[in-house]
């Protein structure tokens, strides 16, 4: 229990902080709190339909963002926001549950606003989530994406993730079409 407490303290101590994106522009990284709900909803509503299609839950719904905040407060999720000015430019989340048989695993999720893409924010957020996973003594990260998410696959491959499995017809879109799900992992 002690390393986890120390890990959580290290995570809290790391944020907020200013960094420079790959395009040379500054961005602020900070941990999401319940107070960010409105900004996160505005961010979610800026995502294009295609990006929303791949999320397990609809983060444009206030109730979903409320549950997200509850998971953060319970320590089951750690979300780093990339903030540009007053707007959320992207988010990276680490999902994990300390009480299950997969307590050594974390799942990484990253989303970047369309207007903020091609700045290196996805990579920056993914690296932050990996840092948090290390701090919490997790042993492996998983990432899920569909086979047609080529840019996401490229980011995770450059970060050292390897393809573990493809689950055929595993994802169903809002219009009832199925897509293949790629599961990638990285041992820490």
Secondary structure, DSSP 8 states (H G I E B T S, - for coil): -HHHHHHHHHHHHH-SEEEE-TTS-EEEEEE--GGGHHHHHHHHHHS-HHHHHT-SS-TTSHHHHHHHHHHHHTTSEEEEEEEETTEEEEEEEEE--TTSTTTTEEEEEEEE-GGGTTSSHHHHHHHHHHHHHHHTT--EEEEEEETT-HHHHHHHHHTT-EEEEEEEEEEE-TTS-EEEEEEEEEE-
